[in-house]
Amino acid sequence: MDLHELSVAQCVEVMQREDRAVFDAMERARPALIAFIEAIEPGFVRGGRLIYVGAGTSGRLGVLDASETPPTFQVPPDRIIGIIAGGDASLRKSSEGMEDDRHGADAVLTALQLTADDAVLGIAAGGTTPYVLGALEFVKGCGSDGARGGRAITGLLACSEMERPTSADHLIVLETGPEVLTGSTRLKAGTATKLALNTISTTLMTRSGRVYENLMVDLRATNDKLRDRAARIIMTLTDLDRAAALALLDAAGGTVKTAIVMHRCGVVRATAEARLAKCGGRLGEALH
């Protein structure tokens, strides 16, 4: 209540003390996070997509997570998609009015031609954003994809205790409590949301074979920074020095997984690529 009277040191102390609630909220939400990821994993592995839908801070965080998966895991940019009320312009300039449009996401979702292998996660800190709830209702109304039947799995990620909407198959609640600055969900709620999205996307990438040990083995060396990182990964997983790792990377067409299989299994590039393809890109299986 006396935030306006606090010194810099006191402001920092108060905010850091409150931020500890984020980790407690994440721990309480663990069962719901696990249930959601386990439900969407089979469809994602088959080639389905994960679509985030949100407005304001929630929407920006969804777009951020979606945009960071391609460079980290070399997943195509259309596999994890972020939709924000007001479109990409809302990433820089606030457009609060758009979040009240219950049918605002209908056109974008229609264009995606959702299937039963897809999953749509609505993100709304308070759990009441019309744009988000309307998107989930729209998805629930899409009863068939023709090929597989059924509809996309839906989920709602909120930061306030609430009943699960009928349009959401899964509800993930990150109950972080009141904000230091009342109503400013860019604070604890935003932090918890970012952690939850990190958890969802990274676990999906790992389970779909884009990680070996704890390394980003699916990266492609498309610039100097990634070439350096790729060489270090190869050195970690082989007995090669830097020069030899770089030479192997070049022989593998800049692909880390191919390079590792070539070296560890003593095969040429084409054979390594065939092994990986047969194993769905899972390096562990290709090596054994």
N, C-alpha and C positions, 0 to 999 in steps of 0.2 A: 504493500500500500504506500510505502514511502520511497518508492523507486526514484522519484524525481529528486530526492534529497541526498541520495547516496553518492559517495565519492567514486572515482574510477575503480579503486581497489575493491570497494564494497559491491559495485555492480558486477565485476568479474567474479567475485566470490559467490554472490547469490546465483548467478547464472550457472556457474560450474556445479554448485550444490544441487540445483534443480536438474541439471543434465544427467545426474546419476540415475534419475527415475527412468531414463530411456532404456537402460540395460535391464532393469527389472521388468519393464514392459515387454522387451524382446524375449526374455526368458519365459514369461507367462504365455506369450504367443507362440512358443515353440511348437506345441502340438498342432495348432492350426496351420502354421507354416508348413510343417511336415505333411499334413494331410493334403494341402493344396498342391504342393510340389509332386507328391506321389500320384495325385489324380491326373495331373497334366503331363507327367513325364512320358507315358507310352505314346500319346499323340504327338508330342514334340519330337520324339525319337523317330517316329514314322514320317516326319517332315512337316508337322503342324507348326503353328505360329503362336507366340505369346503377344497379346496386344494389351498395352496399358491405356487406360482412359482416365483423364483427370482434368481439373481446372486449376488455374492459379499455381501455387507452389506445388500441389500434388501433381498437376499435369506436367510442370517443368521437370520434376524429379523422374517421372515416367519417361519423358523424352530423353533426359540425360542418361538414364540407365540403358535405354534402347540404343542410343547413339554410341555408347562406349563398348558394346559387345562386339561389333565387327572388328575394330582394330585389336582388341584383346584376344579374341578367339577365332577370328577369321570366319565368323558365321555370316552368311549373306544378310544384308541390311533389312531384308523383308521377312526375316524369321522372328525378330523381336521388334515390335513397332510401338512407338509412343504417339498417342493422339491427345491433343490439348485443345480445350475450348478456345475458339478464336483463331485456331491455326498457328502456324509458326511465328506469326507476328507477336503472339502473346508470350513468346519466350523472352522478349525484351521489353515489351510494353504491356502493362496490365490491361486486361479487358474483362473486368468483373461481370459486366452485364451478360456476357456470353454463357456464364455458368448457370444461368436461370432457364436456359432453353432446353427443355426436356428432350427435344428431338434434334438437338444440335449435332449429335454424332451420327445420326441415321445415315446420311449420305456417304460418309467416309466408311462406315461399317458395311454398307451395302456394296460399295466398290471393292471391298476386300474379299467378297464372296466367301464368307466364313464356312468352315467345314467342321465336322465332329472331332477332328484332330487339333483344332485350334482352342485357345483359351483366352478369355477376355477378363482382365483384372481391373475393376474400377477402383480408383484411389480417391478418397474423400476424407479428410481429417475428421470432420464432424459427422460424416456418414449420411448427410442429408442433401448434398449437392444435386440439384435436378438434372444437370447435364450428365452426371455419372450414373445416377439411378435410371435415368431414361435410356442410357446406352445399354445397361444390363437388361432392362425390360425389352428393348429392341432385339437383343441377342436371344433372349428366351423365346421370343415370338418367331424366330427363324427355326422352324421345326425340322428342316431336312436339307441335306446337301446333295441329294441325288445319289452320289457314289456310295457313301458309307451310311447314310441315314443319321438321324439325330441332329444335335446342334452342338455348338461350341460350349465348353465348360466355362462357367462364370464364377467370379469371386469378387468380394468387396474387401478392400483394405481400409480400415478406419482407425481413428485414434481416440474414439469415445465409446464407452460401453453401449451396446445397442442390440436389438433383436435382428436376427438375420433376415434380410428382405427375401421375399419369395423368388425374386429374380436372380438371387445369388446362390449358387450351389455351395459356395464356401464363404465363410466370414472370418477374416483375420483382424483381431482387435489389438491395437498397440495402445494400451491405456496409459498415457503419459501424464495425465492430470493437467490442471490449469497451468497456463503459461506465465512466465515472469511478467511479460507484457500481455495483459489479458486479451485473448482472442488472436494473438499473433502466432498462427500455426506454422510459420516458417521456422519456429524455434524448436522445442522438443518434439513436436509432432513431425516436423520436417526431417529432423535428424533420425527419428525412429523409422520413418517411411523410407529414407535412403538406405538404412541398414537392412530393412526387410527386402527391398528390391535387390540390393547386393546379394543377399542370401538366396533369393529365388533364382535370379539369372545365373549366378556362379554355380549353384548346385545343378541347375539344368545343363549348363555347359559341361560340367564335370561328368555328369551321368550320361551325357550323349557322346562321350569319348573325345572331348576336346582338351582334356588335361591328362598328363601322365605324371605320376608322383604328384608334385605340387607345381608343375611347370607348364607354361603356355606353349605346348608343343605344336599347336595348330597354326602358329603365326607364320606368315610369309615375309621374307626379307625384302620389302619393297622400298626401303630407304636406309640411310646409314645407321640410324638408331636401331631399327629393327634387325638390320644385318648384324650389328654388334650383339644384340640380345640373342639372336638365333645362334650365333657362334658360341656364346656362353652356355646356352642350353645344351648344345651338342657336346661341348667339352665336359659338362656335368654328367652326361649320360654315356660318355665314351672315355677312352684313354687318350684322346687326341689333344695336341696342343692347339693354340689359336690358329696358326697358319694352316695346319691340316684340317681343322674344323671348317675354316672358311673355304678351303678347296673342296671339301666334301659337300658343303652347302651349295656351292656353284654346280657341282656335278649332279646334285639332286634338284636342280631347277629352283633353288631358293626355298625349298620346302623342308622344314625341320624333320617332320615325321619320316619322310622319304629318306632323308640323310641318315637318320638313326637306324632304320631298317637295313639300308644298304650296308652300313658298317657292321652292325651287330650280327647280321645274318649272312654277310659276305655275298650279297647279290647285287646285280646291276639295277639301275633306276627303274626300268620297266617292270622288273620282277617285284621290286619293293612297292611300287605303286599298285600292282595287281594284288599283292598280299594285303595292303591296307584297304583296298576297295572290297576285297572279300570279307574283311573284318569290320566293315562299316566305319573305317577310319580309326578304329580303336588300336592305339599303338601297342598296348600290353598284349592284346590277342595276336597281333601281327608278329610280335617278337617271339611268341611261344607257340 
